[in-house]
Amino acid sequence: MSTDPIQRIASELSRLPGIGQKSAQRLAYHIASMSEEQVRQLASTLWNGRKAIHYCPVCFNYAENDLCPVCEDPGRNRKQICVVREPRDVAAFERMRDYKGLYHVLGGTLSPMNGIGPDDIRIRELLSRLSDSQVEEVILATNPDIEGEATATYIARLLKPMGVKATRIAHGVPVGSDLEYADEVTLSKALEGRREM
């Protein structure tokens, strides 16, 4: 059996985050040992799942319906918006089950070194949401790294003249880590200990 197809599979898999060359090769060999029907089902699930996902037009979280499940939920606290970097950060907060407000996904953070400025992430859309809503508090929950802190500070300055309270999650989340890897207790404590900016 030629290893060419396995190498091509491994090469594609290694492009996924967190999948190194050895893991990709192990997965490629596993896929090669699966039945054709199992591989077809896996490929179909990936393809159909990706086609079904789009950004919520309100908060920019991932959605399958017109709106994401959070924006669709009439029981959510519409006076709070938690600002996060990516949709996976929304998933991290939702696993905690303590936060009952809405979200706004920026789609990145400010990073002048990488050429990412305010117009490259969804700050304008956040300000637009706030201008015609009853939001009283914006919780800035970007990652506690240099870019996340800079983004939170920038947004807090923009919110001050609007009369909207800006709070920052506490640093129960280790500096330099990603929210998606934080456990529910750490996230809960960070949310409880947020401070006004």
C-alpha positions as CSV (number, residue, x, y, z in Angstrom):
1,M,0.0,0.0,0.0
2,S,1.4,3.4,-1.0
3,T,1.8,5.9,1.8
4,D,1.1,8.8,-0.5
5,P,-2.7,9.0,0.3
6,I,-1.9,8.6,4.0
7,Q,0.6,11.4,3.8
8,R,-1.9,13.6,2.0
9,I,-4.6,12.9,4.7
10,A,-2.0,13.6,7.4
11,S,-0.9,16.8,5.8
12,E,-4.5,18.1,5.7
13,L,-5.2,17.0,9.3
14,S,-2.0,18.7,10.5
15,R,-3.4,22.0,9.4
16,L,-6.0,21.8,12.2
17,P,-5.1,23.6,15.5
18,G,-3.6,21.4,18.1
19,I,-2.8,18.6,15.7
20,G,0.9,18.0,15.2
21,Q,2.5,15.9,12.6
22,K,2.5,12.7,14.7
23,S,-1.1,13.1,15.7
24,A,-2.1,13.8,12.1
25,Q,-0.3,10.7,11.0
26,R,-1.9,8.6,13.7
27,L,-5.4,9.9,12.7
28,A,-4.6,9.3,9.0
29,Y,-3.8,5.7,9.7
30,H,-6.9,5.4,11.7
31,I,-9.0,6.9,8.9
32,A,-7.3,4.4,6.5
33,S,-8.5,1.5,8.6
34,M,-12.1,2.7,8.7
35,S,-14.7,1.4,6.4
36,E,-15.5,3.5,3.3
37,E,-19.0,4.1,4.7
38,Q,-17.5,5.4,8.0
39,V,-15.2,7.7,6.2
40,R,-18.1,8.9,3.9
41,Q,-20.2,9.6,7.0
42,L,-17.3,11.5,8.7
43,A,-16.7,13.6,5.6
44,S,-20.4,14.2,5.1
45,T,-20.9,15.3,8.7
46,L,-17.9,17.7,8.5
47,W,-19.2,19.1,5.2
48,N,-22.8,19.5,6.1
49,G,-22.0,20.8,9.6
50,R,-19.8,23.5,8.1
51,K,-22.4,24.5,5.5
52,A,-25.0,24.9,8.2
53,I,-23.0,27.2,10.4
54,H,-23.0,31.0,9.9
55,Y,-22.5,34.1,12.0
56,C,-25.4,35.4,14.0
57,P,-26.2,38.9,12.6
58,V,-26.6,40.3,16.1
59,C,-23.7,39.0,18.2
60,F,-21.5,37.2,15.6
61,N,-21.6,33.9,17.5
62,Y,-22.0,30.8,15.4
63,A,-25.6,30.1,14.5
64,E,-27.5,27.4,12.7
65,N,-30.8,29.3,12.6
66,D,-31.3,32.9,11.8
67,L,-30.0,33.9,15.2
68,C,-27.7,32.0,17.6
69,P,-29.4,30.2,20.6
70,V,-28.4,33.0,23.0
71,C,-29.9,35.8,20.9
72,E,-33.0,33.7,20.3
73,D,-33.5,33.0,24.1
74,P,-36.1,35.5,25.5
75,G,-35.0,34.7,29.0
76,R,-31.5,36.2,28.6
77,N,-30.7,39.4,30.5
78,R,-30.7,42.0,27.7
79,K,-29.1,44.7,29.9
80,Q,-25.7,42.9,29.9
81,I,-23.4,42.1,27.0
82,C,-20.2,40.1,27.4
83,V,-17.6,40.9,24.8
84,V,-15.4,38.0,23.8
85,R,-12.8,37.4,21.1
86,E,-14.1,34.2,19.4
87,P,-17.3,32.1,19.3
88,R,-15.4,29.4,21.3
89,D,-15.2,31.9,24.2
90,V,-19.0,32.0,24.2
91,A,-19.0,28.2,24.4
92,A,-16.7,28.4,27.4
93,F,-19.0,30.9,29.3
94,E,-22.1,28.9,28.4
95,R,-20.5,25.7,29.9
96,M,-20.2,27.7,33.2
97,R,-24.0,28.2,33.2
98,D,-23.7,31.3,35.5
99,Y,-23.9,34.0,32.9
100,K,-27.4,34.9,31.7
101,G,-26.7,38.0,29.5
102,L,-25.9,38.4,25.9
103,Y,-22.6,38.3,24.0
104,H,-20.7,40.2,21.3
105,V,-18.0,38.3,19.4
106,L,-15.3,40.7,18.2
107,G,-13.7,38.2,15.8
108,G,-10.2,39.1,17.0
109,T,-8.3,41.6,19.2
110,L,-6.3,44.7,18.5
111,S,-2.8,43.9,17.4
112,P,-0.9,46.8,15.8
113,M,2.1,44.5,15.3
114,N,0.0,42.3,13.1
115,G,-1.8,45.2,11.4
116,I,-5.1,44.6,13.2
117,G,-6.8,47.8,14.1
118,P,-10.3,48.8,15.4
119,D,-11.8,48.6,11.9
120,D,-10.6,45.0,11.5
121,I,-12.7,43.6,14.4
122,R,-16.4,44.1,15.3
123,I,-16.1,47.2,17.6
124,R,-18.2,49.4,15.3
125,E,-21.0,46.7,15.4
126,L,-20.8,46.7,19.2
127,L,-21.2,50.4,19.4
128,S,-24.1,50.2,17.0
129,R,-25.8,47.6,19.2
130,L,-25.4,49.8,22.3
131,S,-26.7,53.0,20.6
132,D,-30.2,51.5,20.3
133,S,-30.6,49.2,23.2
134,Q,-31.2,49.2,27.0
135,V,-27.7,47.7,27.8
136,E,-26.4,48.9,31.1
137,E,-23.2,46.9,31.4
138,V,-20.6,45.6,29.0
139,I,-18.4,42.9,30.4
140,L,-15.0,42.9,28.6
141,A,-13.9,39.3,28.6
142,T,-11.1,39.2,26.1
143,N,-8.1,37.0,26.9
144,P,-5.8,38.3,29.6
145,D,-2.9,38.8,27.2
146,I,-1.4,42.0,25.7
147,E,-3.8,42.2,22.8
148,G,-6.8,41.3,25.0
149,E,-6.0,44.0,27.5
150,A,-5.4,46.6,24.8
151,T,-8.7,45.7,23.2
152,A,-10.6,45.9,26.5
153,T,-9.0,49.3,27.4
154,Y,-9.8,50.7,24.0
155,I,-13.5,49.6,24.2
156,A,-13.8,50.9,27.8
157,R,-12.7,54.3,26.6
158,L,-15.2,54.3,23.8
159,L,-18.0,53.3,26.2
160,K,-17.3,56.0,28.9
161,P,-19.0,58.9,27.0
162,M,-22.0,56.6,26.2
163,G,-22.8,56.2,29.9
164,V,-22.6,52.4,29.7
165,K,-20.8,50.7,32.6
166,A,-17.7,48.8,31.3
167,T,-16.4,46.0,33.6
168,R,-13.4,43.7,33.0
169,I,-13.4,40.0,34.1
170,A,-11.1,39.4,37.1
171,H,-7.8,37.8,36.5
172,G,-8.8,34.4,37.9
173,V,-8.0,33.4,34.3
174,P,-4.2,33.0,34.1
175,V,-2.4,35.7,32.0
176,G,-1.4,34.4,28.6
177,S,-4.0,31.6,28.5
178,D,-7.1,31.2,26.3
179,L,-10.6,31.3,27.7
180,E,-11.6,28.1,25.9
181,Y,-9.1,26.1,28.1
182,A,-10.3,27.6,31.4
183,D,-12.4,25.4,33.6
184,E,-15.9,26.5,34.7
185,V,-14.9,27.3,38.3
186,T,-12.1,29.6,37.1
187,L,-14.4,31.3,34.6
188,S,-17.1,31.7,37.2
189,K,-14.7,33.3,39.7
190,A,-13.3,35.6,37.0
191,L,-16.8,36.7,36.1
192,E,-17.8,37.3,39.8
193,G,-14.6,39.4,40.4
194,R,-15.0,41.6,37.3
195,R,-14.2,45.3,37.9
196,E,-15.3,48.5,36.4
197,M,-12.9,50.1,33.9
